Amino acid sequence: MIEFDVVVIGGGIHGAGVLQAAAAAGHSCLLIERKAIASGTSSRSSKLIHGGLRYLESGQFRLVRESLHERTVQLRTAPELVQLKPFYIPVYRNTRRRPWQLRLGLLAYAVLGGFSAGTGFGSVPRSQWKQLDGLDTRDLDAVIRYHDAQTDDAQLTRAVVRSAQGLGAQLAMPASFIEAELDEHGVRIGYEEKSDQGSAMRECHARVMVNAGGPWATHVARDVRPAIAIPRVDLVQGTHIVVPVETKSGIYYVESPGDGRAVFIMPWQGGTMIGTTETPFQGEPDQVQPLPAEEQYLLDVAQAYFPPLRGLTRADITTRFAGLRVLPAGDVQAFGRSRETMLIGDRAESARVMSIYGGKLTAWRATAEQVMEKIETSLPRRRRRARTEDLPLRSSL
Ligand SMILES: Cc1cc2nc3c(=O)[nH]c(=O)nc-3n(C[C@H](O)[C@H](O)[C@H](O)COP(=O)(O)OP(=O)(O)OC[C@H]3O[C@@H](n4cnc5c(N)ncnc54)[C@H](O)[C@@H]3O)c2cc1C
């Protein structure tokens, strides 16, 4: 049976990140992905590499600091894929968050970001409001400008996998994880690999299996014998739509007039992407899809702010997609729940299975390094090949 130091299940951004970090640390590693790289949540996010300004409101300072640090790293290592963009927050007479509150938040953001590039902020002078893509200026008190970064999440994920492969990591795809059995030295993994000739059952052995199944992580964990601890999580659906009217000036961060939730309105491939919703999800992760009511909600929010979008109906939507957030189970609204990543090992010391639940696209590299730190004692010592913060990421080979 082929032996690996690390076998990763799931080719989303977290699986890609762990694969890269393991390969960079000198380990033999294999990624098993059942469909395609970034075929799950990692192609259905809001595509922001950001500190998460709104997490300041729920006191998640560690997360914001880490995310801003990771933003700086990616602006340096992946300049083709991660770019700073101006963000605008319009504040009207009846907007809940007032300009002074936003300035205070942005000051905290700048402090947590170590006053690095892109942490400056200010107000857009009234004379420049007409350059803001037709933003409604009636009752408009101020427009706050700051910077965060945008990416193409699927391209970024593929670039991380290519980087790992360049360091010797292997890929089994399309290949589905079927089951795992823990033993004294690690874990025996059974998976089904598909090819033009049909499908074949394969087996390999790993010192550590990393479960990066995203919304499917619970399913993966259930197929480990003997049974391992599985945290209680909720899946929360987030939908985005793209409409064929171009926004050019930057990304707008607006408050839904109805429920006060934050919604992003941003330029995307010649059109405008609007997202996202937070709808509790009960079904199978494979079945997630945008709901008509979510699409209408997003259109309504965008049309409330941008008169040029007011003629559009759901029939004009050119692209729609929904992804699933993995959040700690609870009664609090999704908006207010912790966005911290949960890393759960099968045992406190020398874990053989490490599962990743939740997390941020932005913090993928930091999360991968935390996983490596947690599984270090289960792995043989190897000669390090590279440091992940130095590895360049390119949009294609
Ligand atoms: C609507 C929404 C918007 C978001 N916006 C942002 C944002 O703007 N910025 C940000 O930082 N974060 C954002 N996030 C969070 C971020 O997108 C996710 O944390 C991240 O993409 C999760 O990646 P993952 O690798 O854990 O999961 P996934 O990308 O879902 O990957 C899991 C992979 O596992 C594979 N898999 C499942 N079962 C098996 C099996 N049996 N065998 C083999 N493979 C299997 C799947 O095919 C899939 O490719 C957003 C999330 C959502 C839902």
The ligand as a Tripos MOL2 file, in Angstrom:
@<TRIPOS>MOLECULE
LIG
   53    58     1     0     0
SMALL
NO_CHARGES

@<TRIPOS>ATOM
      1 C1        -21.5660   32.7160    0.4020 C.3       1 LIG1
      2 C2        -20.1860   32.7140    0.9460 C.ar      1 LIG1
      3 C3        -19.3780   33.8260    0.7570 C.ar      1 LIG1
      4 C4        -18.0830   33.8330    1.2760 C.ar      1 LIG1
      5 N1        -17.2940   34.9040    1.0220 N.ar      1 LIG1
      6 C5        -16.0450   34.9230    1.5080 C.ar      1 LIG1
      7 C6        -15.1910   36.0100    1.2080 C.ar      1 LIG1
      8 O1        -15.5340   36.9140    0.4400 O.2       1 LIG1
      9 N2        -13.9570   36.0210    1.7610 N.ar      1 LIG1
     10 C7        -13.5310   35.0250    2.5790 C.ar      1 LIG1
     11 O2        -12.4140   35.1400    3.0810 O.2       1 LIG1
     12 N3        -14.2890   33.9490    2.8340 N.ar      1 LIG1
     13 C8        -15.5280   33.8650    2.3000 C.ar      1 LIG1
     14 N4        -16.3130   32.7740    2.5280 N.ar      1 LIG1
     15 C9        -15.7400   31.6220    3.2370 C.3       1 LIG1
     16 C10       -14.9320   30.7400    2.2650 C.3       1 LIG1
     17 O3        -15.4770   30.7710    0.9870 O.3       1 LIG1
     18 C11       -14.8960   29.3050    2.7600 C.3       1 LIG1
     19 O4        -14.4400   29.2880    4.0860 O.3       1 LIG1
     20 C12       -13.9630   28.4240    1.9480 C.3       1 LIG1
     21 O5        -14.1650   28.5410    0.5640 O.3       1 LIG1
     22 C13       -14.1740   26.9820    2.3730 C.3       1 LIG1
     23 O6        -13.2550   26.1800    1.6940 O.3       1 LIG1
     24 P1        -13.1200   24.6430    2.0170 P.3       1 LIG1
     25 O7        -11.9040   24.1650    1.3450 O.co2     1 LIG1
     26 O8        -13.2330   24.4090    3.4800 O.co2     1 LIG1
     27 O9        -14.4630   23.9650    1.4050 O.3       1 LIG1
     28 P2        -14.8690   23.7110   -0.1130 P.3       1 LIG1
     29 O10       -14.3800   24.7540   -1.0200 O.co2     1 LIG1
     30 O11       -16.3330   23.4570   -0.1180 O.co2     1 LIG1
     31 O12       -14.1040   22.3790   -0.4940 O.3       1 LIG1
     32 C14       -14.5010   21.1010   -0.0680 C.3       1 LIG1
     33 C15       -14.1310   20.1290   -1.1690 C.3       1 LIG1
     34 O13       -14.2830   18.7900   -0.6880 O.3       1 LIG1
     35 C16       -14.6760   17.9870   -1.7720 C.3       1 LIG1
     36 N5        -15.2500   16.7590   -1.2440 N.ar      1 LIG1
     37 C17       -16.3840   16.6170   -0.5200 C.ar      1 LIG1
     38 N6        -16.5780   15.3240   -0.2150 N.ar      1 LIG1
     39 C18       -15.5490   14.6270   -0.7450 C.ar      1 LIG1
     40 C19       -15.1900   13.2490   -0.7930 C.ar      1 LIG1
     41 N7        -15.9600   12.2870   -0.2240 N.pl3     1 LIG1
     42 N8        -14.0630   12.8740   -1.4510 N.ar      1 LIG1
     43 C20       -13.2770   13.8050   -2.0470 C.ar      1 LIG1
     44 N9        -13.5710   15.1330   -2.0520 N.ar      1 LIG1
     45 C21       -14.6890   15.5390   -1.4060 C.ar      1 LIG1
     46 C22       -15.6790   18.8810   -2.5080 C.3       1 LIG1
     47 O14       -15.8560   18.4560   -3.8630 O.3       1 LIG1
     48 C23       -15.0310   20.2490   -2.3910 C.3       1 LIG1
     49 O15       -14.2340   20.5610   -3.5310 O.3       1 LIG1
     50 C24       -17.5990   32.7220    1.9930 C.ar      1 LIG1
     51 C25       -18.4150   31.5980    2.1680 C.ar      1 LIG1
     52 C26       -19.6800   31.5840    1.6390 C.ar      1 LIG1
     53 C27       -20.5280   30.3690    1.7780 C.3       1 LIG1
@<TRIPOS>BOND
     1     1     2 1
     2     2     3 ar
     3     2    52 ar
     4     3     4 ar
     5     4     5 ar
     6     4    50 ar
     7     5     6 ar
     8     6     7 ar
     9     6    13 1
    10     7     8 2
    11     7     9 ar
    12     9    10 ar
    13    10    11 2
    14    10    12 ar
    15    12    13 ar
    16    13    14 ar
    17    14    15 1
    18    14    50 ar
    19    15    16 1
    20    16    17 1
    21    16    18 1
    22    18    19 1
    23    18    20 1
    24    20    21 1
    25    20    22 1
    26    22    23 1
    27    23    24 1
    28    24    25 2
    29    24    26 1
    30    24    27 1
    31    27    28 1
    32    28    29 2
    33    28    30 1
    34    28    31 1
    35    31    32 1
    36    32    33 1
    37    33    34 1
    38    33    48 1
    39    34    35 1
    40    35    36 1
    41    35    46 1
    42    36    37 ar
    43    36    45 ar
    44    37    38 ar
    45    38    39 ar
    46    39    40 ar
    47    39    45 ar
    48    40    41 1
    49    40    42 ar
    50    42    43 ar
    51    43    44 ar
    52    44    45 ar
    53    46    47 1
    54    46    48 1
    55    48    49 1
    56    50    51 ar
    57    51    52 ar
    58    52    53 1
@<TRIPOS>SUBSTRUCTURE
     1 LIG1         1 GROUP 0 **** ****
